[in-house]
Structure formats: C-alpha cells, structure tokens
Amino acid sequence: MQILPHRYPFLMVDRVTRIDGNQITAEKNVTINEPYFQGHFPGHPIMPGVLQLEAMAQVAGILTLKQADNAGKIAYFMAAEKVKWRKPVKPGDVLQIDIELLRARGKVAKAKGVCTVRGEVVSEAEITFTLVGNS
C-alpha cells in the first residue's frame, strides 16, 4: 500500500514475498468475502480471470515503482497479450503471482506474469504498462 495507489476493493495484492532483480513474487489470499463473488457466480464462486490479470499488473507495478526513479508515479495498464486462463481460482486459494520484467524503456515496460495455486498454473499473460506522474 506504500507503493500502489489501489485500495479495497481493488487492491489485488496482500503481500510481496520476494523481490530479486527483475523478478517479484506476491500473494493474494482469495476469500469468500471478496465482493465479486456475490455475482461471479452465486453458488459456484470463481475469481474472475480479468482480476487475476489485474493482480499481475499490480505486482508488475510494484516492481517498477519500487525503483527510486519511479517513486510517486502510477503504472497505467496499456495492453495484455498471450493471456491464458487454465484453472478456476476459488475462495480459500492463495494466488501466487510471479512477475518477470522483460523490458523497460523510458516510460513503457513489459512483463511476463504467471499465477499459480498450490504449484499449478491458473493464468498467465504478458502485460505492457506506462508510468505517469501522480498529479
């Protein structure tokens, strides 16, 4: 919360567990109390894939915004490519989000994200984002 501007109910990261160079790992505890489960889907709750994609973007933003040159900026999501959803994410799951920064030039960066639950890949994507001043 010190780095990202997102807040409940749109903060998709509970904790960062590792930062190592151009890689970061974070977790999201998926609970039945998430507001989206009321409508997605009643009686069969599944975390929306687009929110897994958002979690990847937020974690990539943390990695980039943690650099001194980028302090105080905001990462805007620009594009998603090679997006795949492989397995449903349900209440009680711990979503592990692994990001590798592939490229950063000027204000634009690209990263590869992989989300896993208990070691199984549930989603993956390449995301592009831009950094803008917070004004």
C-alpha positions as a Markdown table, in Angstrom:
| # | Residue | x | y | z |
|---|---|---|---|---|
| 1 | Met | 0.0 | 0.0 | 0.0 |
| 2 | Gln | 3.1 | 2.3 | 0.3 |
| 3 | Ile | 3.7 | 1.8 | -3.4 |
| 4 | Leu | 0.4 | 1.2 | -5.1 |
| 5 | Pro | -2.5 | 3.7 | -5.2 |
| 6 | His | -5.1 | 0.8 | -5.2 |
| 7 | Arg | -7.3 | 0.3 | -2.2 |
| 8 | Tyr | -10.1 | -2.1 | -1.2 |
| 9 | Pro | -11.9 | -3.5 | -3.0 |
| 10 | Phe | -9.5 | -3.2 | -5.9 |
| 11 | Leu | -6.2 | -4.0 | -4.3 |
| 12 | Met | -5.3 | -7.5 | -5.6 |
| 13 | Val | -2.1 | -8.0 | -3.6 |
| 14 | Asp | -1.9 | -9.0 | 0.0 |
| 15 | Arg | 1.9 | -9.4 | 0.4 |
| 16 | Val | 5.1 | -9.3 | -1.5 |
| 17 | Thr | 7.2 | -12.4 | -0.6 |
| 18 | Arg | 10.3 | -11.9 | -2.8 |
| 19 | Ile | 12.0 | -9.2 | -5.0 |
| 20 | Asp | 15.1 | -10.3 | -6.8 |
| 21 | Gly | 16.4 | -8.0 | -9.6 |
| 22 | Asn | 13.8 | -8.0 | -12.3 |
| 23 | Gln | 11.6 | -10.6 | -10.7 |
| 24 | Ile | 9.0 | -10.4 | -8.0 |
| 25 | Thr | 6.6 | -12.8 | -6.2 |
| 26 | Ala | 3.5 | -11.7 | -4.4 |
| 27 | Glu | 0.3 | -13.4 | -2.9 |
| 28 | Lys | -3.4 | -12.7 | -2.9 |
| 29 | Asn | -5.5 | -14.6 | -0.3 |
| 30 | Val | -8.7 | -15.3 | -2.1 |
| 31 | Thr | -11.5 | -15.3 | 0.5 |
| 32 | Ile | -15.3 | -15.8 | 0.2 |
| 33 | Asn | -15.7 | -12.2 | 1.4 |
| 34 | Glu | -14.4 | -10.8 | -1.9 |
| 35 | Pro | -17.2 | -8.6 | -3.3 |
| 36 | Tyr | -17.1 | -10.1 | -6.8 |
| 37 | Phe | -18.2 | -13.5 | -5.5 |
| 38 | Gln | -21.7 | -12.2 | -5.0 |
| 39 | Gly | -22.2 | -12.2 | -8.7 |
| 40 | His | -19.4 | -14.4 | -10.1 |
| 41 | Phe | -21.0 | -16.9 | -9.7 |
| 42 | Pro | -23.7 | -17.4 | -7.0 |
| 43 | Gly | -23.4 | -21.0 | -5.7 |
| 44 | His | -20.2 | -21.5 | -7.7 |
| 45 | Pro | -17.7 | -18.7 | -6.7 |
| 46 | Ile | -14.8 | -18.3 | -9.1 |
| 47 | Met | -12.3 | -15.4 | -9.2 |
| 48 | Pro | -12.8 | -13.5 | -12.4 |
| 49 | Gly | -9.9 | -14.0 | -14.8 |
| 50 | Val | -9.6 | -10.3 | -15.5 |
| 51 | Leu | -8.9 | -9.7 | -11.8 |
| 52 | Gln | -6.1 | -12.3 | -12.0 |
| 53 | Leu | -4.8 | -10.2 | -14.9 |
| 54 | Glu | -5.2 | -7.1 | -12.8 |
| 55 | Ala | -3.2 | -8.8 | -9.9 |
| 56 | Met | -0.4 | -9.4 | -12.4 |
| 57 | Ala | -0.4 | -5.8 | -13.5 |
| 58 | Gln | -0.4 | -4.5 | -9.9 |
| 59 | Val | 2.6 | -6.8 | -8.9 |
| 60 | Ala | 4.5 | -5.7 | -12.0 |
| 61 | Gly | 3.7 | -2.1 | -11.0 |
| 62 | Ile | 5.2 | -2.7 | -7.5 |
| 63 | Leu | 8.4 | -4.0 | -9.1 |
| 64 | Thr | 8.7 | -1.0 | -11.4 |
| 65 | Leu | 7.6 | 1.7 | -8.9 |
| 66 | Lys | 10.0 | 0.4 | -6.2 |
| 67 | Gln | 12.8 | 1.9 | -8.3 |
| 68 | Ala | 14.0 | 5.3 | -7.0 |
| 69 | Asp | 13.5 | 7.0 | -10.3 |
| 70 | Asn | 9.8 | 6.0 | -10.4 |
| 71 | Ala | 8.8 | 6.9 | -6.8 |
| 72 | Gly | 5.5 | 8.7 | -6.7 |
| 73 | Lys | 4.4 | 7.6 | -10.2 |
| 74 | Ile | 1.5 | 5.5 | -11.2 |
| 75 | Ala | 1.6 | 2.5 | -13.5 |
| 76 | Tyr | -1.2 | 2.5 | -16.1 |
| 77 | Phe | -2.1 | -0.8 | -17.7 |
| 78 | Met | -1.8 | -0.5 | -21.5 |
| 79 | Ala | -2.0 | -4.0 | -23.1 |
| 80 | Ala | -2.2 | -7.7 | -22.4 |
| 81 | Glu | -1.0 | -10.4 | -24.8 |
| 82 | Lys | -0.8 | -14.1 | -24.7 |
| 83 | Val | -3.4 | -14.2 | -22.0 |
| 84 | Lys | -4.4 | -17.7 | -20.9 |
| 85 | Trp | -6.7 | -18.9 | -18.1 |
| 86 | Arg | -6.1 | -22.5 | -17.2 |
| 87 | Lys | -7.9 | -23.4 | -14.0 |
| 88 | Pro | -10.5 | -21.7 | -11.8 |
| 89 | Val | -9.4 | -19.8 | -8.7 |
| 90 | Lys | -11.8 | -20.4 | -5.7 |
| 91 | Pro | -12.3 | -19.0 | -2.2 |
| 92 | Gly | -9.6 | -20.3 | 0.1 |
| 93 | Asp | -7.0 | -20.4 | -2.6 |
| 94 | Val | -3.7 | -18.5 | -2.2 |
| 95 | Leu | -3.0 | -16.9 | -5.6 |
| 96 | Gln | 0.8 | -16.7 | -6.1 |
| 97 | Ile | 1.8 | -14.0 | -8.7 |
| 98 | Asp | 5.2 | -14.3 | -10.3 |
| 99 | Ile | 6.4 | -11.5 | -12.5 |
| 100 | Glu | 9.5 | -11.1 | -14.6 |
| 101 | Leu | 10.2 | -7.6 | -16.1 |
| 102 | Leu | 11.1 | -8.3 | -19.7 |
| 103 | Arg | 11.7 | -4.8 | -20.9 |
| 104 | Ala | 11.7 | -1.2 | -19.6 |
| 105 | Arg | 12.4 | 1.7 | -21.9 |
| 106 | Gly | 11.6 | 5.2 | -20.9 |
| 107 | Lys | 8.1 | 5.3 | -19.5 |
| 108 | Val | 6.9 | 1.9 | -21.0 |
| 109 | Ala | 7.6 | -1.5 | -19.6 |
| 110 | Lys | 6.6 | -5.1 | -20.4 |
| 111 | Ala | 6.4 | -8.0 | -18.1 |
| 112 | Lys | 5.5 | -11.7 | -18.1 |
| 113 | Gly | 3.2 | -12.9 | -15.3 |
| 114 | Val | 2.2 | -16.3 | -14.1 |
| 115 | Cys | -0.3 | -17.0 | -11.4 |
| 116 | Thr | -0.3 | -20.3 | -9.6 |
| 117 | Val | -2.3 | -22.0 | -6.9 |
| 118 | Arg | -0.6 | -24.8 | -5.0 |
| 119 | Gly | 2.0 | -25.0 | -7.7 |
| 120 | Glu | -0.4 | -25.3 | -10.6 |
| 121 | Val | -0.6 | -22.6 | -13.2 |
| 122 | Val | -4.0 | -21.0 | -13.2 |
| 123 | Ser | -3.3 | -18.0 | -15.5 |
| 124 | Glu | -0.6 | -16.2 | -17.4 |
| 125 | Ala | 0.0 | -13.2 | -19.6 |
| 126 | Glu | 2.4 | -10.6 | -21.0 |
| 127 | Ile | 1.4 | -7.1 | -19.9 |
| 128 | Thr | 2.5 | -3.7 | -21.0 |
| 129 | Phe | 2.2 | -0.6 | -18.9 |
| 130 | Thr | 3.3 | 3.0 | -18.8 |
| 131 | Leu | 4.5 | 5.1 | -15.9 |
| 132 | Val | 2.9 | 8.5 | -15.4 |
| 133 | Gly | 3.5 | 11.3 | -12.8 |
| 134 | Asn | 1.0 | 11.4 | -9.9 |
| 135 | Ser | -0.7 | 14.8 | -10.4 |
